[in-house]
Amino acid sequence: MPTYTAPAKDMQFVLHDLLKISVSDVPGYADLDRGFTGAILDEAGKLANEVLAPLNAIGDQQGCVLENGVVRTPDGFKAAFEQLKEGGWNGLDLPEDYGGQNLPYVMGTAVGEMMVSANMAFNMYQGLTHGAISAILAAGTDEQKAKWLPKMVSMDWTGTMNLTEPHAGTDLGMIRTKAEPQDDGSYRISGQKIFISAGEHDMAENIVHLVLAKAPGGGEGTKGISLFIVPKFLVNEDGSLGARNGVTCGKIEEKMGIHGNATCVMNYDEATGWLLGDLHKGMKHMFVMMNEARVGVGLQGYAQAEAAYQNAVAYAKDRLQGRAVTGAENPAGPADPLIVHPDIRRNLMDQKSFVEGARAFTFWGAMLIDRAHRLGDKEAEGLISLMTPVIKGFQTDKGFDMAVQAQQIYGGHGYIEEWGMSQFARDARIAMIYEGANGVQALDLVGRKLASDGGKHVMAFFEMVKAECKAHEGDDRMKGFVEPLKAASKQLQQAGMFFMQSGMKNPNAALSGSYDFMHLMGHVCLGLMWTRMAKAAFEALEAGASDAAFYETKIATGRYYMARHLPACAMHLARIESGAETVMALEEEAF
Amino acid sequence: MPTYTAPAKDMQFVLHDLLKISVSDVPGYADLDRGFTGAILDEAGKLANEVLAPLNAIGDQQGCVLENGVVRTPDGFKAAFEQLKEGGWNGLDLPEDYGGQNLPYVMGTAVGEMMVSANMAFNMYQGLTHGAISAILAAGTDEQKAKWLPKMVSMDWTGTMNLTEPHAGTDLGMIRTKAEPQDDGSYRISGQKIFISAGEHDMAENIVHLVLAKAPGGGEGTKGISLFIVPKFLVNEDGSLGARNGVTCGKIEEKMGIHGNATCVMNYDEATGWLLGDLHKGMKHMFVMMNEARVGVGLQGYAQAEAAYQNAVAYAKDRLQGRAVTGAENPAGPADPLIVHPDIRRNLMDQKSFVEGARAFTFWGAMLIDRAHRLGDKEAEGLISLMTPVIKGFQTDKGFDMAVQAQQIYGGHGYIEEWGMSQFARDARIAMIYEGANGVQALDLVGRKLASDGGKHVMAFFEMVKAECKAHEGDDRMKGFVEPLKAASKQLQQAGMFFMQSGMKNPNAALSGSYDFMHLMGHVCLGLMWTRMAKAAFEALEAGASDAAFYETKIATGRYYMARHLPACAMHLARIESGAETVMALEEEAF
């Protein structure tokens, strides 16, 4: 059975050595010294290691069961949920006004990684609640906030997001769920939503659904969509629960993974709902939730890879098979451990260097979100908006690949469910799909984000990479970082130029390369992170850090990333520059 | 629910336009004219489409059940197995002496692809039997052949291969199963084998296990291993079944996929067995089976991708979502079909161009096997020995990736088991692991095959590619093929040179790049196949082929492969040339 140990030390490295959060000008960051963040991470780690991780396989095996309209979660989930509530973990980075602790988002991200690595399906109940809270915070009236948020922050009530319908996934303009205005200001919501994570379960008193629906007068397509609050139980004036609302779970889906989370078909039958935010502006408000959710899903990508990696390492050290080509390393034993073999090392280093790079990228992204929200930093807001599809699309693709590679270390045992490595791959797979399939992320990046604000944000990113390279000029220790980063960044710029030049004539030329561009950009971002982490590690060593081996390992891991992952950039560029011709050559019938 | 339509026309193209089998000098090939092969493929296609494919999802859902030592296969499997037997499909390419039809292996391969695409788990019962027959044909005495083969060719009895033990997978030298010689010339076999596909089931009267075990006097490691025939039921002199032998299925594994095939723990408790081939030469004899099995597994890789691709295409044409960026293509409908979007095309073309290239490569490999067996062609034997790890390792990695990409086309529905796309990915996953995990294939390729016979076979392959490029010099139509192939082949040679130069000093330098080399070589092989297919298509068009669109599609699909897959070669070379330093940098504790 797999185990998990929260990587608090690696997180501290990112928070303090790399991002230097406690000396940042972001309000609230000054409190985040090493001791304080260490205490939080230790507490969260305990919960993740001891409570959530042991339930991960149980959740996978038992799944959720729908009986008489009630969803039963796997054994132990409810008790663990109570512990999560008692610890106040959901409110960690939410406003004090509603019962939260108002810590920065970057801390919520670090804690979130632990919970997701330990038990992704379980964590989704909390993750969706957090997203729904963000939408109400951004779009709700004071009255709505007072009514819904305290119980959601405490997780007495959980939240969901209801977008997809059977015929309308990416293309939300086609949704049919209707909202009929009533005399009392409420709406009657009717329609069917599918793929609703945590749509029904037995761990909370109430569930607050945020539902996209069409109210009269909004016109065609996405313009006609509004967002509604539709609770499972109506809430009385005094805050107590009232009548059951007209919303029921009609079915839960049998899925490839995340079995511990109930993926529901939700039927709305004249359910009572209240408009959240402006009429016919539902898409805008939903995107508050979606953007947060996309960063969270990008985190799921590498967090699953982290958990899988830890177990792959343990197996590679334990399993004796074959002899090192350079001479036996365990001569007293019947064979050497797998980890002596170069191809096993190659596999593990692929994983390790990706996961640590992705963690840095994600925490950095979380810091940008804090800068945007707490400082009103418009540049940070533009940058995280640009990076969101990369965090989501690149990291979930690679995270799945790495979970599959971790499974491969186990040989035949990796394919047997009892050993638990299949679950990491199966669970990680969903992250490439939900909250906008990765092809949609690539479209968002190339079709929208690159050009937003006149291309200002991507230019700022290029400048940032350039400045980073310049800063290390003449530093021989940094050569193995700066040179590959410079080359990769040039390739990314060249791809951008190709889009500008050929995309003018033929938009298909740009969109045929969108997926490769997303990956190319992901590599440049992780390359930038590794360059900065290496520098930070050299600084720590120079300052006489007691744990020299830790910092030396960071540098060596970064060198691997630059030498072995960044060569993908040239491949992506070549694919991009081949343009639309071969992609669009066939008639539809020829497929 | 997914469907499958056997691609007989594409197979005919490979057999006749590309490989020109009916004019080959291989004994038996002259009979294989278009009409004859078409008739076989049509019959096999009917069985695959109408009988096997509809059972695929059922097999996945029901799995196999072990009750009182008996394994119950899923509903419908036994009846389908009877149809397979009645059609004589197992004996298609087996000797007439034992009831087969003695057709060339290339035909068995084409038919096999259909069966595997339709239902991989079901087909394994037959596939293992075929492999066991090959081992008995190669190593058995005349008496053994007469005793075992007729019933195995007819599939009244099925076969298995028993290698792995709990502590010994890749490293078979560590097996503990014992064989005690008896006075009557038989052996008593005792020990435990795991991961035995089709080890026990209810579709055949008897099961003939081929078992690796250690007989006294053989010394340490693999040198002490012999191969034994151990039937489930002993066989009387008159051919009737006798007493139950001391072999039982102790457990069937819960796996990620191929649920329809029983993966068994087999317990041998003083079971009666007979030596197959020479004492202490079991590994050599088992490798007859293994090499055939590896080509068969490489076929599974792309055959699963083919089935997944067919369904992805159907969904992409059917599902309406969004509008083409160049203007609505289905203006009367609420949205355009997915297939109008460039990134969907990119995804589908990735799949299509890989699958068709892999089919050509595999059939070509099967033709080499026929040349080796039927003509005694030593060069063909050397070449297929070199190619076997590439067929197995590269094609199963890519086949899985492509099944995952096909699943991605379905968005959220791809993750729901009901839609069947998850099964293709889960089933395809095992092919990367069994019959030697892909890392072991890479080791076999770089550590053994490259240098075998003084490197003669890889040099012959380079010459073959060079000659192919030279043959099209000055043919402008072929430029999009020849130039990328030439570049990729140079990169492959450069990687080989790197291994020779640096591997002398440090074997880890070569082995750190083995996995990338396997992929680089796979791309060159498929690039070569596409170059030849394009040429064949141009020739057909020049000859006034009636179905011009079919041949034009081949050329366009090949162009995609060259433009969009071959750029991976430079990436693999760069990874290889970065050497062992970053791969082996960390101490074991640093992971």
Interface residues (C-beta under 8 A of the other chain):
Chain A: T164 H167 A168 G169 T170 D171 M174 I194 F195 E253 E254 K255 M256 G257 V313 A316 K317 L320 Q321 G322 V325 T326 P334 A335 I339 H341 P342 D343 I344 R345 R346 N347 L348 M349 K352 F400 V404 Q407 Q408 G411 G412 G414 Y415 I416 E417 E418 S422 A425 R426 R429 I430 M432 I433 Y434 A437 N438 G439 A442 L443 G447 N506 P507 N508 L511 S512 S514 Y515 A549 T553 A556 T557 R559 Y560 A563 R564 P567 A568 A570 M571 A574 R575 S578 A580 E581 T582 V583 M584 A585 L586 E587 E588 E589 A590 F591
Chain B: T164 H167 A168 G169 T170 D171 M174 I194 F195 E253 E254 K255 M256 G257 V313 A316 K317 L320 Q321 G322 V325 T326 P334 A335 I339 H341 P342 D343 I344 R345 R346 N347 L348 M349 K352 F400 V404 Q407 Q408 G411 G412 G414 Y415 I416 E417 E418 S422 A425 R426 R429 I430 M432 I433 Y434 A437 N438 G439 A442 L443 G447 N506 P507 N508 L511 S512 S514 Y515 A549 T553 A556 T557 R559 Y560 A563 R564 P567 A568 A570 M571 A574 R575 S578 A580 T582 V583 M584 A585 L586 E587 E588 E589 A590 F591
